[in-house]
Amino acid sequence: MKRVIVANRGAVARRVIRALRGLGIESVAVYSEADRDLPYLKEADLAIPIGPAPASQSYLDQAALLRVASEADADALHPGYGFLSENAEFAEAVESAGMVFVGPSPRWIRMLGHKTQARDAMRALGMPMAPSSPVLGADPDAVKRAAAVLGYPVLIKPATGGGGIGMIPLQGPEEVEAAWARARVIAERSFGGSDLYLEKLLRNPRHVEFQFLADRYGKVRSIFERDCSIQRRHQKVLEEAPAPGLDRAALRDMAQRLEGMLSNLGYDVIGTVEMLYTPESGFSFLEVNTRLQVEHAVTEEVTGIDLVAAQLRLAAGEPMRDVLPEPPLLDGHAVEARVYAEDPVRFLPSPGVLREFGLPALPGVRIETGYAEGCWVSSHYDPMLAKVIARGESREQALDLLKAALEQCRIEGLKTNIPFVLRVLDDPEFRARRVSTGLAERILEGARVAAQAA
């Protein structure tokens, strides 16, 4: 690779551009009209406008991206994470245009990036999982029949994409029509496809995901796991590595089992297998993310592996023995907070101008952001302002450092979720490693009750 087009925006593009620079590869950034003043454009070797603010007319416009890549004489395309990163048709179009798609081969994106197909494939390999439906169309009556078979509560999930986007719980049939229509719109807008399915909703599980790298020659390597249980409305808020409070032997066994499955399939480049865990049922397969994850930084902090650089090298055809000569080792603990431009009480997006945007510079703290002071935070895209990552020798040290870093953030001009994140970091259950996907909501409910009592 000599020149790579980065088909994403903000902090995502900035992260990829940094890895490209470290490898001595030229970067080409694209931007919508809403993003013309963001910092990543100055950091790229070349920046080219891609279209109007709506993602459907810019970052999701496959024809425009391919045209710009051709004009820039790029020989590879990195999709970042989100947008078209799990779109098999786009990956095929990139390869047909003579470029390298920096991600898994299109067949794996088609098979495993599509959630229901991934479940079928992994079920055939013996993976335990919660009951689910096939892809369902627009008919709400068919959705109600499928939900009745599974038994409420169920979860609406987009068949493509990830990040918790478009996932909506259903407690009963009276909620189906409005929720299903809303989920279809969200999936189409976010991922370019409206396929949805239902999955039986587990009560208060842990969300644990296993990171993998793979070369083009059948070698797959596990890069440990992350815990992403602190979520609100299925959107991850805090992630940490390694997973706290779980048996290391059980985690190692599951990682090795998954490693063997992916190797037998012939999977390549990069991916994450997401699992739910309860003490009663153990691990239950959730989905495969055929892309780099937003939360990859915590894995990098405890292994010293640059996952983006490794992804680029593996996509270019380098063998695993050159990219990762030795098995990775765990060192310390890392935790990441996603700082969103949103109301910390109602959790609605809070677009606006960053009149002040002061992020801390502390030893052991890593900041990733796509913004700078004076930038406009648009309502057209995900409202994440920054990722704040803290690494310590112990979990307690990492959590204390993250708390100190968030308390030093100075952000004016819009609201953020920092008060909510700080509340989680102070929670006794969270500190005691008793985490689950329902913990954040219980913390919020406790805060509401306390406020009413006062």
N, C-alpha and C positions, 0 to 999 in steps of 0.2 A: 504494500500500500504506500502510495506517495501523497495522495490527496483524498480526504474523506469529507463527505458532506454530512453534517449533523442535522438530522431531520427532527429537531425538537427545539425547545426554548428555555430561557431562564437558567435556573440552577442546574437543570439536567444537561443542557447544552454546555454550560460552563464546566461541569465535571468532565464531560467527554473531551472537550477542547484541552483541558489540562492534561489528560492522559495522552492525547495525541501529541501535544508539545513535548512531553517527556520521551516519547518514542521517536521524535524527529519527523513526524508526519504532518503535512499541512492540513489545516481545517477550513471548512467552508460552512459558515453559519447561514441560516435562513431566518427571516423574521416577518411577522405580520405588521400591519400599520400600528397596532396597539403597542408593539414591543420595540419600536424603532429607537428608543433611548435606553434600552437595558444594557448593562455592562458587558454581557457576553459577546456582543457584536464587536466591541473594541479588542477583545482578546483573540478573536478568530483571525486567520490570515486573510479571509475574504468574507464579506457579508452581503447577502443578496435578498431583496424583498420577495415575499412569497404570496402576498395577497392581503385582503381585508382582515379585520379583527376576528370575526367568527372562525373558530377552528375548522369548520367544514369548508370554508373558502380559503384556507391557508395551510395549516399544519396537517390537515387530513386530505388535502387535495393531491391525490397520488400523481395525476398527470403533471401538475405544476412542479412537484418535487422532482420528478424524473426529468422534466425539461430543464430545470435549474441545474441538476446534477450533470446533465450533458453539456450545458453551456459552460459550466465550471471545469469541465474535463476531469471530474472526480472518478476515481477507480474503485471507490467503496462508499457505502452509506451506513451510518450508525443511526438507528432509530431512537436511541435513548431508552427511556422507560415511559410507558403510556403511549398515547396517540396510536401510531401504526406499528409499534414494536411487536405486536402479536397478530399481525395481519398476514396470513400466508400468501394471499394473492399479491399483496404489495411486495413481499420478499421475493416471490417468483418474478415479478415485473422488474425488480432491481437486478436480479441475476440475468434475466433475458436481455437487459440493456448492457450487459457486459461488466457489471460491477459486482463487488463482493457485498453481500448483506451481512452486517456485523451482528450476527445472532445465530440461533440454531437454523439448520436447513429447513426450507419451507415445508417439507413433509412432516417434520416434527412439530412445527407451529400449527399445521393443519390438524394433526392427530392429537397433540397434547395441549396446545394453546386453546383449543375448543373444549370447554369444560366437560361436556357430556361425553365426547369421544375419549377424552383423557380418562374419565371414570370407567368407561367400558374397557379400555386397554389395561388399566391398572387392576381392575377387578379380575380380568382374565389371568393376570399374573399373581393373583392371590392376595391383593391388598384389601384389608377391611375398610368399610366405608359406610356412612349413613345412607339410608334409602333415598332415592331421587327419582325424578320423572325424566322422560325424554324431552327434547326441545319442544316447546308448545307455541302455537301460533297466537293470533290476536283474539281468538274466541274465548271470552271470559268463562263461558259455561264449561269448556274443555279444561280450563285451568281449575275451576272449582271441583270437577270430577277427579282430576289428578291429585289435588290437595286432599280430598276426602279419602282417597286410597292411602296416601302417605300418613294422614292424621295430623291435625293442627297441634302445635304451631309449625309452620313451614317457612322457608326463606326463598324469596324470588332472587335469582342470580342470572346475570348476563352470561351467555355461553362463551363469549370472547371478552378479552380485556381483564382487568383486575383492579387492585387497589381498593376494594370494597365499594367501588362506584356502581350504583344501580341496584345494590342489594337491599331488599326491603322485606322485613318480617311480616307474616300474616298470622293473625290470631284466630280468624274465623272467616267464613265465606262472604260476609258483608263487606269485607275490606278488599276483596279481589279486584273488582272492576277498576276502581280509581288507582290502586297501587300498581296493577299490571300495566295500565296505560302510561303511568308516570315512569315506570321502569323501562318500558320500550323506548320512550323518548330519550331518557338519559343514556341508554346503551347506544342508540343510534348516534346521538350527538357526541358521545365520548369515544366510541370504538368503531363507528362506521357500520354497525350491524345491530339489528334489534332482536336477535335470537335470545330467548329466555328459557329457563327451566326452573323447577322447584326442587328443593332439598329439605329433608326433614331437619328441623332446627333442634340442635342439642342444647341442653340447659347448662349454661356457665362452664363450658369447656375451656381449656387452655389452647392457645393458637401457637403452634410451634412449626417453624419452617426450616428445611434442610437445604443448604447451599451446595451446588455442584458446579464443577468445571469439567469440560470434556474436549478432547481433540477430535480431529476428523478421522481418526484411525481406530476408534473403539475403546480408548482409554478414558475412564471416568474417575474423577477424584472428588470425594466428599470434603467440603470445607466447613464442617461443623454445622451448628444450628443457631437459630435466633428465636427468642420468645417475643411474640407480637400481640400478646393478650390484651393489652390496654388499648381499648378501642371505644369509639363512640359512634353509634349508628354504623358499625362495621368499617369505620375509617380508623386506621391505625394512628395512634397518637404518640405512644412510647414504644420503642423496641430496644431489646438488649441481647447481648451475646456474652457468654453462653447462656442457655436457658437456666434460670435460677430454680433451685429446689427440686429438680428432677434427677433421677438416678443416672449417673454418667454411663454406666454399663448399658442401660436400656436405650439411651440416646445413641450410643455407639453402635449397638446392634441394629437399630432402625436405620441409621445412616448407611451401614454396610449393606443392609438388605436393599435399600433403595439404589445404592451405587451399583449393585449387581443387576438389578432390573434395568436401569438406564443403560448399562454397558451391554446387556443382552439385546436391547432394542437397537443399539447403535447410535444413541443420542449424541449430539455434539454441541460444542461451544459453551453455553452457559444456561443454567436453569435453576429453579427453586421448586421443591416439592413441599406443599403446604399441608399440614396435618392438624387435626383437632385431637386433644388428649383429655381423657378423664381417668381418674384412678380406677373406676369400675370397668371401663371398656378398653382402656389403653389407647393406642394410637388409631385414628380413623382418617383415611385419605380424604383430602379436601379438593386439591387441584394442583396442577403444574403451571408455574409461571415460566413461559419460554422466553425469558428476557432477563435483563438486569433489574434488580429490585431497588426501590427508593431507599430501603433500609440497609443497603449493602455496606454502608460505611462502618457499622458496628462490627461486622465480620472483618473488615480490613483492619480495624483498630486492634483486634485481639489476635490476629494472625500475621500482620505485616504484609499481606498480599494485596497488591493493587488489582482489584477485580476487573476494572475497566481496561487496564493495560493487558491483563491476561486474556480478557474477552477478545480484544483486538488481535492479539497474536494468534490465538487459537482459530479465530475466523479466517485469518490469513493463511492457515495451513501448518503452523508450527506444531510439532509434536509435544505432548505433555512433558516428556522427559527434559525438554529445553525450557518450557514455560515454568513448570514447577518440578525441579529435579528431586526434591525431597517432600515427603508427606508433611502437611502443615501441622503446627503445634499451637496450642492455646496459651495465651499469655495475658493474664489480667482479665478485666471485665469492662465492657463498654455499654453505654446506654445513650439513646438518641431521642430527642424530643422534636416533634414537628410543630413549628410555630406557624399558626394560621392567622390570616387576616379575617377574623370572625368575632362576633359578639360572644364573650365567655359565659353568658347566661342563656341567651336564646340560640346561640350557635348558628346564626345566619351570617353569610359573607359580609365583610365590611370593606368594600373597595374604597379607594381614595388615594391621595397623594401622601407619600412618606415624608412629612415635614421634618421629622427627625428619625434617623435609623442608625442607632448606635449599638453595635454588637460587641460583646466582650472579647478581649484578647488575653486569655488565661492559659498557663501551661496545662497541657492535658486536655484542652478543649479545642475542638475542630468545628468550624462554621462553614456551612455551604448555603449560599443564597444566590438568587438571580437578580437581586435588587440593590439599589444604592439610594442614599438620601436624595429626595427630590423626584424619585420615580413614581409613576402612576401605577397603582395596582388595579388591574382591570377585572371587571366582573365576568369576562369572557372565558377565564381559565381557572384552574385549580387555585384556591386562595393561599397556598402554602408560601410563606415569606422566607423561611429559612429552616434548615436542620441544624440543631445544636447537639453536638456529640461530645460526650465526656468519657475519658478512659481513666481507670484507676487500677491499682493492684488488687482491690477487692470490690465487690458490688457496692458496699457501703460507701467506700471512697468515691466511686464513680457517681453514685446518686448525689452525694453531698456536693461534688464538684459541678454537676449539672444544675443543681438547685442554685448554687452561687452564681453560675453563669446566667441563668434565666433572670435572676433578681437584678443583674447588672444591665440587662437589655434596656435600651432607651428608645422606645418606638412611639412616635406621635403622628397624628393625622388620621389614624384609623384604630379600630379595636383589635385586640389579639386574644388568643386563647391561653396566654401565659398564666393568668390567675388559676385557671382550671388545671393546667399541668402541675403547677406548684402544689395545689391541693392534693393531687395524686401522689406526688413525691413525698408528701408529709404523712400520708395515710398509713396507719399501723399495719393493716393487712398487706399492703403493697410492700412495705419495708420488711415484713416477715416472710416474703416470698409466696404468700397465699394469693396468687393472681389468677384471674379468669377473664373471659371476654365480657362478663357482666359486672366486673368490679368498678369500672369507671362510672357506670350508671348508678350503682349503689352509692358511690361516694357523692355524686351529684345530688341524689335524693336525700342523703343525710344532710348535706349542706342546705337544701331547701327547707327541710324540717326544722333545722336549727335556726334558720333565718326567720321562719314563721313564729317559732317559740319566742324569739327575742322581740 
